[in-house]
Amino acid sequence: MQTPEDQIFTCGFEVFGEVQGVRMRKATRSLALANGVRGWVMNTDRGTVTGELEGTLPKVNELKFWLLCFGSEKAVIERAEFTPTKEIPVHSFDSFTIRYHPDRREEPQLV
């Protein structure tokens, strides 16, 4: 039987408001990596930021709260929607990455 520290949970998210062009993806990745959360984040054509979180339940919930209430320093969060959080047997991701829209010619910024 898995202990709570070994259990892995996942959920999808979409954040609405002024969330593009305000370093939202980078801030999400930084917080996720600092908390051992895996997954991805990307801008959408709808002007939102979407992604997937994967980690222990307390850490996933911490990221969900941040996405809902705070976001990056210059972001203005109107609302955030999440898919149901569910337990998964193993990680699907090796890290937390920023994905880029296939139709856009965005180049990853080196920092």
C-alpha positions in Angstrom: 0.0 0.0 0.0 1.3 3.4 -0.9 1.9 6.0 1.7 0.5 9.6 1.2 4.1 10.7 0.3 4.2 8.1 -2.6 0.7 8.8 -4.0 0.6 10.8 -7.2 -2.3 13.0 -8.3 -3.0 14.8 -11.5 -5.4 17.5 -12.8 -5.6 19.8 -15.7 -6.1 23.6 -15.5 -7.0 26.7 -17.5 -6.5 30.2 -16.1 -8.5 33.1 -17.5 -7.8 36.9 -17.2 -4.8 38.9 -18.1 -2.5 35.9 -18.1 -0.5 36.1 -21.3 2.5 38.4 -21.7 2.9 38.6 -17.9 5.4 35.8 -17.3 2.6 33.4 -16.2 4.1 30.3 -17.8 7.6 31.0 -16.4 6.2 31.7 -12.9 4.1 28.5 -13.0 7.0 26.4 -14.1 9.3 27.9 -11.4 6.8 27.3 -8.6 6.0 23.8 -9.9 9.7 22.8 -10.0 10.3 24.3 -6.6 7.5 22.1 -5.2 8.4 18.9 -7.0 5.3 19.1 -9.3 5.6 17.8 -12.8 3.6 18.6 -15.9 3.4 21.4 -18.4 2.0 24.9 -19.2 1.2 26.8 -22.4 -0.6 29.8 -23.8 -3.8 29.1 -25.8 -5.4 30.9 -28.8 -8.2 32.0 -26.4 -5.9 34.2 -24.4 -5.8 31.7 -21.5 -3.0 29.6 -19.9 -3.6 25.9 -19.7 -1.7 22.9 -18.5 -1.4 19.8 -16.3 -0.2 19.3 -12.8 1.2 16.0 -11.4 2.5 15.4 -7.9 1.6 14.7 -4.3 -1.9 15.9 -3.3 -0.7 18.8 -1.0 1.7 20.1 -3.7 -0.9 19.9 -6.5 -3.4 21.7 -4.3 -0.8 24.4 -3.5 -0.3 25.0 -7.2 -4.0 25.0 -7.8 -4.5 27.6 -5.1 -1.7 29.8 -6.5 -3.2 29.5 -10.1 -6.6 30.5 -8.8 -5.7 33.3 -6.4 -2.3 34.7 -7.4 -0.5 33.8 -10.6 2.5 35.7 -11.7 3.3 39.2 -10.3 1.6 41.1 -13.2 -1.2 38.6 -13.9 -4.8 39.5 -13.3 -6.7 36.2 -12.6 -10.4 36.3 -13.4 -10.9 32.6 -12.7 -9.3 29.2 -13.0 -10.9 26.0 -13.9 -9.6 22.5 -13.0 -10.4 19.0 -14.1 -11.2 16.6 -11.2 -8.0 15.7 -9.3 -7.4 12.0 -9.6 -4.8 9.5 -8.4 -2.5 7.9 -10.9 -0.2 5.0 -10.5 3.0 6.5 -11.9 4.3 9.8 -13.2 3.5 10.7 -16.8 6.1 13.5 -16.9 9.8 13.8 -16.1 9.8 17.5 -15.2 7.6 20.6 -15.6 7.9 22.2 -19.0 6.6 25.2 -21.0 5.0 24.1 -24.2 4.7 26.3 -27.2 1.7 26.5 -29.6 2.4 24.6 -32.8 1.1 27.4 -35.0 3.1 30.1 -33.4 6.7 30.8 -34.0 7.5 31.4 -30.3 11.1 30.7 -29.5 11.9 29.6 -25.9 13.7 32.4 -24.0 16.9 31.5 -22.4 17.2 32.7 -18.9 
